[in-house]
Amino acid sequence: MHRSAPRLSRILACAAVPVMLVAVGCSSDSGSDGKKNAGSSSSGPAGSKPSEPTVEPAKFTDLPDPCTSIGKKTIEDLVPDAKKKGGTAGGSTDLSVRSSCSWNGLDDQGVKGSQYRWMDVGFTRFDSDQSLGSGAKRATADYTKQVTKAKESEGAKKVAAEPAAGIGDEATLVTYGLSKTDEDFVYATVVARTGNVVVTLTYNGAGYAGAKTPSSSDIVKGAQKAAKEAVAAVGKTEQSAGSEDSSPAKGGSDDTEKSPEKDTKKDQADAKGDTGSEDSPKSKATPKS
């Protein structure tokens, strides 16, 4: 009888062990399920967070040489007796983003007076940016600004603007007249956008020493022809991208091939002279009466 009591205690203790294990197992499972549920509920919103849309890549990654963007024959026709047939390049800190070139000439026609012509072409390229938008969108905004700028030229008279068909993705022709150096100048500016590049071409002329003022239609035709060639030059940069052998050589003309520092300084000095000659060609060459 004395041995039965301890034996009964051991039996009861062993019987209690499975109950405790079952209880622990249940509490452990419920805890893990709770954590899983909590984790899944907390990770749900984070996983469904919308991502920012990716902007469209820029179409063009480079610009053509502005001084060779217009054909030599076109320059000869539009700017007779150009002082510098290869053009004068404008200053720029990055020619792949912004560049320009200009030409001017005074065609002496003896007793019939002289004809003065000036032309300038400029390129501006915009890269795609996640915060600023695609290159094409940024170029469209600048295109609108350049059209407004042309229409608001200081001293402009009889300003008119109209779409210019067949030039780039979109283009606007702005015409007006200006009186300076005691002569009447006729202006035509074509602002065009092709992809993420804006092309601005200005062409103007005047008659000196009794010569007739050029007709507006002739100036407009010349500006549109040159603008088409400039836009086509931008398109060639896309075709030659990624191939160094086929990329157009910059500075193809005799006047722009030289690269020594002294020639660069000389070009910069000539550029200043060209800017001044637009307003006062008499200071560069006096027409014979």
C-alpha positions in Angstrom: 0.0 0.0 0.0 2.9 2.4 0.7 4.3 1.8 -2.8 0.9 2.5 -4.6 0.9 6.2 -3.6 4.2 7.2 -5.3 3.3 5.1 -8.3 -0.1 6.9 -8.7 1.7 10.2 -8.5 4.1 9.2 -11.3 1.2 8.1 -13.5 -0.7 11.4 -12.9 2.4 13.4 -13.7 3.1 11.6 -17.0 -0.6 12.0 -18.0 -0.2 15.8 -17.4 2.8 16.1 -19.7 1.0 15.6 -23.1 -1.6 18.1 -22.0 1.1 20.8 -21.4 2.8 20.0 -24.7 -0.5 20.3 -26.6 -1.1 23.6 -24.9 2.3 24.9 -25.8 2.0 23.7 -29.4 -1.3 25.5 -29.8 0.0 28.7 -28.4 3.1 28.5 -30.5 1.1 27.9 -33.7 -1.3 30.7 -33.0 1.6 33.0 -32.3 3.4 32.2 -35.6 0.1 32.6 -37.5 -0.4 35.9 -35.9 3.0 37.1 -36.9 2.5 35.8 -40.5 -0.8 37.5 -40.7 0.6 40.7 -39.2 3.5 40.6 -41.6 1.4 40.0 -44.6 -1.0 42.8 -43.7 1.9 45.2 -43.2 3.8 44.3 -46.3 0.7 44.6 -48.5 0.5 48.4 -48.8 4.4 48.6 -49.2 4.4 46.1 -52.1 1.6 47.9 -53.9 3.3 51.4 -53.9 3.0 52.9 -57.4 6.3 53.5 -59.2 7.1 56.7 -61.0 6.6 56.5 -64.8 9.8 56.4 -66.8 10.2 59.4 -69.2 10.7 58.7 -72.9 14.4 58.6 -73.9 15.7 61.6 -76.0 15.7 61.0 -79.7 18.9 62.9 -80.5 22.1 62.7 -78.3 24.2 65.1 -80.3 24.0 68.2 -82.6 25.4 68.7 -86.1 28.2 71.2 -86.9 26.2 74.4 -87.4 28.6 75.8 -89.9 28.2 72.7 -92.2 24.5 72.1 -91.5 23.6 74.2 -94.5 25.0 73.4 -98.0 27.7 75.5 -99.6 25.5 76.1 -102.7 22.7 77.4 -100.5 25.1 79.7 -98.7 26.4 81.0 -102.0 22.8 81.7 -103.2 21.5 83.3 -100.1 24.6 85.2 -98.9 26.4 86.4 -102.1 30.0 87.4 -101.5 29.9 86.1 -97.9 32.8 87.5 -95.9 33.5 84.1 -94.5 32.1 81.3 -96.6 32.6 78.7 -93.9 30.6 80.8 -91.5 31.5 82.1 -88.0 30.7 79.7 -85.2 29.1 81.2 -82.0 30.5 80.5 -78.6 29.3 77.5 -76.6 30.3 75.7 -73.5 28.9 72.4 -74.8 28.5 72.0 -78.6 26.4 68.8 -78.1 23.7 71.0 -76.3 23.9 74.4 -77.9 25.6 75.7 -81.1 25.2 78.3 -83.8 26.8 79.8 -86.9 26.3 83.0 -88.9 27.2 84.4 -92.4 27.0 87.9 -93.8 28.0 89.5 -97.1 27.7 92.6 -99.2 27.2 92.1 -102.9 28.5 95.2 -104.7 26.5 95.9 -107.9 28.3 99.0 -108.9 26.0 101.9 -109.9 23.0 99.7 -109.0 23.9 99.8 -105.4 24.7 96.9 -103.1 22.7 94.0 -101.6 23.4 93.0 -98.0 22.4 89.6 -96.6 22.8 88.0 -93.1 21.8 84.5 -91.9 22.1 82.8 -88.6 21.3 79.2 -87.5 21.1 78.0 -84.0 20.5 74.5 -82.4 19.4 73.7 -78.8 19.1 70.1 -77.6 17.2 68.9 -74.5 17.9 65.7 -72.7 15.2 63.6 -71.0 15.0 64.1 -67.2 12.9 62.2 -64.7 12.0 65.4 -62.8 11.8 67.8 -65.8 10.2 65.5 -68.4 11.1 64.1 -71.7 13.5 65.8 -74.1 10.7 66.3 -76.7 8.4 67.9 -74.1 11.2 70.3 -72.9 12.0 71.1 -76.5 8.3 71.9 -77.2 8.3 74.4 -74.4 11.4 76.1 -75.7 10.0 76.1 -79.2 7.0 78.1 -78.0 9.3 80.6 -76.3 11.5 81.1 -79.4 8.4 81.8 -81.5 7.2 84.4 -79.0 10.7 85.9 -78.9 10.9 86.3 -82.7 7.4 88.0 -82.8 8.5 90.4 -80.1 11.7 91.6 -81.7 12.5 95.1 -80.8 11.5 97.6 -83.4 9.8 95.0 -85.6 7.0 96.3 -87.9 4.3 94.4 -89.6 4.9 91.2 -87.7 3.2 88.1 -89.0 3.4 84.5 -88.0 2.1 81.3 -89.7 2.8 77.5 -89.6 5.7 76.4 -91.8 4.7 73.0 -93.3 7.2 70.3 -94.1 9.9 71.4 -91.6 10.6 69.1 -88.7 7.8 67.9 -86.4 6.5 71.5 -86.1 7.6 74.9 -87.4 6.5 78.5 -87.4 7.5 81.3 -89.9 7.8 84.8 -88.4 8.2 87.8 -90.8 8.7 91.5 -90.0 10.5 94.6 -91.1 13.1 96.7 -89.4 14.6 100.1 -90.1 18.3 100.5 -89.2 21.4 102.2 -90.6 18.9 104.3 -92.6 17.8 101.3 -94.6 14.8 99.0 -94.6 15.5 95.4 -93.6 13.3 92.5 -94.4 13.4 89.6 -91.8 12.2 86.0 -91.8 12.7 83.7 -88.9 11.9 80.0 -89.0 11.6 78.2 -85.6 11.4 74.4 -85.9 11.3 71.5 -83.6 12.5 68.0 -84.5 12.4 65.5 -81.6 14.2 67.0 -78.7 16.0 69.7 -80.8 14.9 73.2 -81.5 16.3 74.9 -84.7 16.1 78.7 -85.1 17.1 80.2 -88.4 17.0 83.9 -89.2 17.6 85.4 -92.6 17.4 89.1 -93.5 18.5 91.6 -96.2 18.5 95.2 -97.3 19.4 97.3 -100.4 22.2 99.9 -100.0 23.2 102.9 -102.1 20.0 103.0 -104.1 19.5 99.3 -104.5 16.0 97.9 -104.1 14.9 96.4 -100.8 14.7 92.6 -101.3 11.1 91.2 -101.5 9.6 89.5 -98.5 8.8 86.4 -100.6 12.5 85.9 -101.6 13.7 86.3 -98.0 11.0 83.8 -96.9 11.9 81.2 -99.5 15.5 81.5 -98.6 14.9 81.1 -94.9 12.6 78.0 -95.4 15.1 76.3 -97.7 18.0 76.8 -95.3 15.8 75.7 -92.3 14.9 72.5 -94.0 18.6 71.7 -94.6 19.4 72.5 -90.9 16.7 70.2 -89.7 17.9 67.4 -92.0 21.4 67.8 -90.6 20.0 67.1 -87.1 18.4 63.9 -88.5 21.8 62.7 -89.8 23.2 62.7 -86.2 20.7 60.0 -85.2 21.6 57.8 -88.2 25.3 58.0 -87.4 25.0 57.5 -83.7 27.1 54.7 -82.3 29.3 54.5 -85.4 32.4 56.7 -85.2 33.3 55.8 -88.8 30.1 57.1 -90.2 29.6 60.1 -88.0 29.9 63.4 -89.9 33.1 65.2 -89.4 32.8 68.5 -87.7 34.3 71.6 -89.2 34.3 70.2 -92.7 34.7 73.6 -94.4 38.1 75.2 -95.0 37.4 77.9 -92.5 36.4 75.6 -89.7 38.9 72.7 -90.0 41.8 74.5 -88.3 41.9 73.8 -84.6 45.0 75.6 -83.2 44.3 78.0 -80.3 45.3 81.0 -82.3 42.7 80.2 -85.0 40.0 79.7 -82.3 40.8 83.2 -80.9 40.7 84.6 -84.4 37.3 83.0 -85.0 35.9 84.5 -81.8 37.1 87.9 -82.9 35.5 87.4 -86.3 32.3 86.4 -84.6 32.1 89.8 -82.8 32.7 91.5 -86.2 29.8 89.5 -87.8 27.4 90.5 -85.0 28.2 94.1 -85.6 28.0 93.8 -89.4 24.4 92.6 -89.2 23.3 96.0 -88.0 25.8 98.2 -89.8 27.2 96.5 -92.9 28.6 100.0 -94.0 31.2 99.6 -91.2 32.5 96.5 -92.9 32.2 97.4 -96.6 31.0 100.7 -98.1 28.9 100.2 -101.2 30.0 102.0 -104.3 27.5 104.6 -105.5 
